Amino acid sequence: ELSAERFVQSLELHTNSSLESGHRVDILRCGNELYPLLWEDLRSAQRSITLQLYYCKPGRMANELLEILCERATAGVRILFLQDAFGSASLPGSYNERLEQAGVTVQPFRPVRWYDIEKAYNRSHIRVVTIDTRIGYTGGFGLADYWWGDGLTDGQWRDTSVRFEGPAVSQLQAVFAAGWAEASGDLLTGDLFFAPPNGATDGGVRAGMVHAAPTIGSTIGERYLALSIAGATERLWITNAYFVPPDDFIALLTNAASRGVDVRILTAGDMSDVKTTTYAGRASYEKLLGKGVRIFEYLPTTVHAKTLVVDGCTASVGTMNFDNRSLAFNDETMLVMHGEAIGQRMEEIFLQDLKHSREIELAEFSRRPLHQKLLEKSAAAMTRVL
């Protein structure tokens, strides 16, 4: 058993991250909380904006971003926009043409070409927004109209994102710079994109970025998640849209429950936008429920959040799903935070979400129809690529 400080140190060492003090953090639970702040911050930019988004789809949100970026670029703000070529494929060419005409530099990340087909499998699922090197955003959000709303209405997704100020903004920018270098060949340096030293704010949250990426052997994402589960001593509350735990993680979760940790999983149910993932995840329910893990499915709408909170003091908000694709194949970002106030806030949000969820009971779940079990078994056969 590790002390809270030793636990944080272990996370830092095993994930190549650094949790520093001096952050202001806002946890944003839905589009109604995210977009007004994001638009205001973007409109206030004076020097630079960087954006890296996985999913972009035409609609009202995309149009609002377009107008803001064009106006700021015309005003002389340096803007770099990195779009995952797969996740943003539905944006019309005219959209990026307008951005470029206004002075925005747009780059696709890993375009899918027949002679580069192996790159199609490894996507950048990262979300980055930085404004004037002072403000950063990451989380589950994307650029589509279903991210707008209250997170309680069908068609208005429940997601969690985070706005923050402090040293981790430069860490988030470094994640962006790595992707930008691959896509454009240019390496970003200097005060235009990185805050000068001693850029801490008066905020009281200790925080740092975890950047997970594919590699040979265990990935940073796998190590981060494994340490979070193994390090929990009292409570481990996880919200994850696509919960398809590999066997090793099923063992970690059940071991945590067996040593007395209150392990709760909140995930998507019938409202999920990816039914195959839901069925594959349900294939693991009986093993987990039988060992004391509690599982809840969100009812009002699609839940897309990727968060966890350990013992009410260490928490993360980011892009990493609890499935093999995120753990092994995608680039992901997570803001890891440490402190009682932020941990309490994350637990409050989790408990609020449970009010809109249904708990899966083992006795009832084991009586589900045969066709449901067959769907689960078929989907579970694809676990490696989900």
C-alpha positions in Angstrom: 0.0 0.0 0.0 1.4 3.4 -1.0 0.9 6.8 0.6 -0.8 9.4 -1.6 2.5 11.1 -2.4 4.2 7.8 -3.2 1.3 6.9 -5.4 1.6 10.1 -7.4 5.4 9.6 -7.7 4.8 6.1 -9.1 2.4 7.5 -11.6 4.9 10.1 -12.7 7.7 7.6 -13.1 5.7 5.0 -15.0 4.0 7.4 -17.3 6.8 9.9 -18.1 4.7 12.7 -16.6 5.2 15.5 -14.1 2.4 16.7 -11.8 3.2 20.3 -10.8 1.4 22.6 -8.4 -0.2 25.9 -9.3 -3.2 25.0 -11.6 -6.7 26.4 -11.9 -9.0 23.7 -13.2 -12.7 23.7 -14.3 -14.4 20.4 -14.8 -17.0 20.8 -17.6 -19.7 18.2 -17.7 -21.5 18.9 -21.0 -21.6 21.1 -24.1 -23.6 23.8 -22.3 -20.6 24.2 -19.9 -17.8 23.6 -22.4 -18.6 25.6 -25.6 -19.5 29.0 -24.1 -16.2 29.0 -22.2 -14.2 27.7 -25.2 -15.7 30.2 -27.6 -15.0 33.1 -25.2 -11.4 32.0 -24.7 -10.8 31.6 -28.4 -12.2 35.0 -29.1 -9.9 36.5 -26.5 -6.7 35.0 -28.1 -4.1 37.6 -28.9 -1.0 35.7 -30.0 -1.6 32.0 -30.7 -4.1 29.1 -30.9 -3.4 25.5 -31.4 -6.1 22.8 -31.9 -5.8 19.1 -32.4 -9.1 17.3 -32.7 -10.0 13.7 -33.6 -13.6 14.1 -34.6 -15.0 17.0 -36.6 -18.4 17.0 -38.3 -20.3 19.7 -40.2 -22.9 21.6 -38.2 -23.5 24.5 -35.9 -20.5 23.9 -33.6 -18.2 23.6 -36.6 -19.6 26.8 -38.1 -19.1 28.7 -34.9 -15.5 27.6 -34.6 -14.9 28.5 -38.3 -16.1 32.0 -37.8 -14.1 32.5 -34.6 -10.9 31.1 -36.1 -11.2 33.2 -39.3 -11.8 36.4 -37.3 -8.8 35.7 -35.0 -6.5 34.8 -37.9 -7.4 37.9 -39.8 -6.6 39.9 -36.6 -3.1 38.4 -36.7 -3.3 35.5 -34.3 -1.1 32.5 -35.3 -3.4 29.5 -35.5 -2.5 25.9 -36.2 -5.2 23.3 -36.6 -4.3 19.5 -36.7 -7.2 17.2 -37.7 -7.1 13.5 -37.6 -7.6 12.5 -41.2 -9.9 9.6 -40.3 -12.0 11.2 -37.6 -12.4 14.5 -39.5 -13.0 13.1 -43.0 -16.6 14.4 -43.1 -15.5 18.0 -43.1 -15.9 19.4 -46.6 -12.9 20.7 -48.4 -14.5 24.1 -48.5 -14.3 24.3 -44.7 -10.6 24.1 -44.6 -10.2 26.3 -47.6 -12.0 29.1 -45.8 -9.7 28.6 -42.8 -6.6 28.7 -44.9 -7.8 31.8 -46.8 -8.1 33.6 -43.5 -4.6 32.6 -42.5 -5.1 29.4 -40.4 -2.6 26.6 -41.0 -4.4 23.3 -41.3 -2.8 19.9 -41.4 -4.3 16.4 -41.6 -2.9 13.8 -39.3 -1.9 10.5 -40.9 -4.0 10.6 -44.1 -5.2 7.2 -45.1 -3.3 6.2 -48.4 -3.0 2.8 -49.9 0.8 2.9 -49.7 0.6 3.9 -46.0 -2.3 1.6 -45.0 -0.7 0.5 -41.8 -1.2 4.1 -40.4 -4.9 3.7 -40.7 -4.9 1.6 -37.6 -3.1 4.0 -35.3 -5.1 7.2 -34.9 -4.7 10.4 -32.9 -7.6 10.4 -30.6 -6.2 13.4 -28.8 -8.0 16.6 -28.0 -5.9 19.7 -27.6 -6.8 23.4 -27.5 -4.4 26.0 -26.2 -4.8 29.7 -26.2 -1.9 32.2 -25.8 0.1 29.4 -24.0 -2.0 30.2 -20.9 -5.2 28.2 -21.2 -5.6 24.5 -22.2 -8.5 22.2 -22.9 -8.7 18.5 -23.2 -11.3 15.8 -22.6 -13.9 13.8 -24.6 -15.3 16.7 -26.6 -15.2 17.0 -30.4 -16.6 19.2 -33.0 -20.2 17.9 -33.6 -23.6 19.2 -32.6 -24.4 16.3 -30.3 -21.7 17.5 -28.0 -23.8 20.6 -27.4 -26.5 20.4 -24.7 -27.1 19.4 -21.1 -26.0 15.7 -21.1 -29.4 14.7 -19.9 -31.4 14.8 -23.1 -31.4 12.3 -25.9 -29.1 13.6 -28.7 -27.1 15.8 -26.3 -24.2 13.8 -25.1 -22.9 13.5 -21.6 -19.2 14.2 -21.7 -16.5 15.5 -19.4 -13.8 17.9 -20.5 -11.4 20.2 -18.6 -10.3 23.8 -18.9 -7.1 24.6 -17.0 -4.4 27.1 -16.5 -0.9 26.5 -15.2 2.3 24.5 -16.1 0.4 21.6 -17.7 -0.7 23.9 -20.5 2.9 23.7 -21.8 2.8 19.9 -21.4 -0.4 19.8 -23.4 1.3 22.0 -26.0 4.2 19.5 -26.2 1.7 16.8 -27.0 0.4 19.0 -29.9 3.9 19.8 -31.0 4.8 16.1 -31.4 1.8 15.5 -33.6 2.4 18.7 -35.6 6.0 17.7 -36.2 4.9 14.4 -37.7 2.2 15.9 -39.8 4.0 19.1 -41.1 7.7 18.5 -40.5 7.9 21.6 -38.4 9.0 21.6 -34.7 7.4 24.3 -32.6 9.5 26.3 -30.2 9.7 29.7 -28.6 7.4 31.9 -26.5 4.7 32.1 -29.2 3.7 28.5 -28.4 5.3 27.7 -25.0 4.9 29.8 -21.9 8.1 31.2 -20.3 9.3 29.4 -17.1 7.5 30.0 -13.9 4.2 30.1 -15.6 2.3 28.8 -12.5 -1.0 30.4 -11.6 -2.4 30.9 -8.1 -4.6 27.8 -8.4 -4.4 25.1 -5.8 -4.5 22.0 -8.0 -1.5 19.8 -8.7 -1.7 18.5 -12.3 0.1 17.1 -15.3 -0.5 15.7 -18.7 -0.2 12.0 -19.5 0.4 11.4 -23.2 -0.2 7.8 -24.2 0.9 6.4 -27.5 1.4 3.0 -29.2 4.8 1.3 -28.5 6.4 -2.1 -28.2 5.5 -3.7 -24.8 3.3 -2.0 -22.3 2.0 1.4 -23.2 1.8 4.5 -21.0 -2.0 4.3 -21.1 -1.9 0.7 -19.9 0.5 1.5 -17.1 -1.5 4.6 -16.0 -4.7 2.6 -15.8 -3.1 -0.4 -14.1 -1.4 1.8 -11.5 -4.6 3.7 -10.8 -6.5 0.4 -10.2 -3.8 -1.3 -8.2 -3.1 1.9 -6.1 -6.7 2.4 -5.0 -7.2 1.7 -1.3 -10.8 2.9 -0.6 -12.6 4.0 -3.8 -12.1 3.6 -7.5 -14.9 5.2 -9.5 -14.5 5.0 -13.3 -16.7 6.6 -16.0 -15.9 5.4 -19.4 -18.0 5.4 -22.6 -16.4 2.3 -24.2 -15.8 -0.2 -21.4 -14.3 -3.3 -22.9 -11.6 -4.4 -20.3 -9.0 -6.9 -21.5 -8.5 -9.9 -19.3 -5.6 -8.5 -17.3 -7.7 -5.4 -16.4 -10.6 -7.6 -15.4 -8.2 -9.3 -13.0 -7.0 -5.9 -11.7 -10.5 -4.7 -11.1 -11.7 -7.8 -9.4 -8.6 -7.9 -7.2 -9.3 -4.3 -6.1 -12.8 -5.2 -5.2 -11.6 -8.3 -3.3 -9.3 -6.2 -1.1 -12.2 -4.0 -0.1 -12.0 -1.2 -2.6 -15.4 0.3 -3.6 -15.1 -0.3 -7.4 -17.8 1.3 -9.5 -17.9 1.5 -13.3 -20.3 3.9 -15.1 -20.6 3.2 -18.8 -22.9 3.5 -21.8 -25.8 1.2 -22.1 -28.5 1.0 -24.8 -27.9 4.7 -25.7 -24.3 4.0 -26.8 -23.4 5.2 -30.2 -21.3 2.1 -30.8 -23.4 -1.0 -30.0 -20.7 -3.5 -30.8 -18.6 -2.0 -28.0 -21.5 -2.2 -25.6 -22.1 -5.9 -26.3 -18.4 -6.7 -26.0 -18.3 -4.9 -22.7 -21.3 -6.7 -21.3 -19.5 -10.0 -22.0 -17.3 -9.2 -19.0 -20.1 -8.1 -16.6 -20.7 -11.5 -15.0 -17.0 -11.9 -14.1 -16.9 -8.4 -12.6 -20.2 -8.5 -10.8 -19.5 -11.9 -9.3 -16.3 -10.5 -7.7 -18.0 -7.4 -6.2 -17.4 -4.7 -8.9 -20.5 -2.5 -9.3 -21.5 -1.6 -12.8 -23.9 1.2 -13.9 -25.3 2.1 -17.3 -26.2 5.7 -18.1 -29.8 6.1 -19.2 -30.7 9.6 -20.6 -28.3 9.8 -23.6 -24.9 8.7 -24.9 -22.3 9.0 -22.2 -18.9 9.8 -23.8 -16.8 10.7 -20.8 -13.4 9.2 -19.9 -12.7 9.9 -16.2 -11.6 8.2 -13.1 -11.1 9.2 -9.5 -9.0 7.2 -6.9 -9.6 7.5 -3.2 -11.2 10.9 -3.6 -7.8 12.6 -4.2 -6.3 11.6 -7.6 -8.4 12.0 -10.7 -8.1 12.2 -14.5 -10.1 13.7 -17.4 -9.1 12.9 -20.9 -9.6 11.0 -24.1 -8.6 7.4 -23.2 -11.3 4.8 -23.4 -11.2 1.6 -21.4 -10.7 -0.6 -24.5 -7.8 -2.1 -26.3 -7.9 0.4 -29.1 -7.3 3.3 -26.8 -4.9 1.4 -24.6 -2.7 0.0 -27.4 -3.3 1.7 -30.7 -4.3 5.3 -30.3 -2.6 8.5 -29.2 -4.4 9.8 -26.1 -4.3 12.7 -23.6 -5.3 12.8 -20.0 -5.0 15.6 -17.4 -4.1 13.9 -14.1 -5.0 15.9 -11.0 -4.2 15.5 -7.4 -5.8 17.2 -4.4 -8.7 16.7 -2.1 -10.8 19.5 -3.5 -10.6 18.3 -7.1 -11.1 14.7 -6.0 -14.2 15.6 -4.1 -15.5 17.5 -7.1 -15.0 14.5 -9.4 -16.7 12.2 -6.9 -19.7 14.6 -6.7 -20.1 14.5 -10.5 -19.9 10.7 -10.5 -22.6 10.4 -7.8 -24.8 12.9 -9.7 -24.5 10.7 -12.8 -25.5 7.6 -10.9 -28.8 9.3 -10.2 -29.5 9.0 -14.0 -28.2 5.5 -14.3 -29.3 1.9 -13.6 -27.2 -0.5 -11.6 -26.7 -3.9 -13.3 -27.6 -6.7 -10.8 -25.9 -10.0 -11.3 -29.0 -12.1 -10.7 -31.1 -10.2 -13.2 -28.3 -9.9 -15.7 -27.6 -13.6 -15.7 -31.2 -14.2 -16.9 -30.8 -12.1 -20.1 -32.1 -13.7 -23.3 -29.9 -16.1 -25.3 -29.7 -13.8 -28.3 -28.2 -11.1 -26.1 -25.5 -13.6 -24.9 -24.8 -14.5 -28.5 -24.4 -10.8 -29.5 -22.0 -10.4 -26.6 -19.9 -13.4 -27.5 -19.7 -12.3 -31.1 -18.7 -8.7 -30.2 -16.2 -10.0 -27.6 -14.4 -11.9 -30.4 -13.4 -8.5 -31.8 -12.2 -7.1 -28.5 -8.6 -6.6 -29.7 -9.7 -4.1 -32.4 -12.5 -2.3 -30.5 
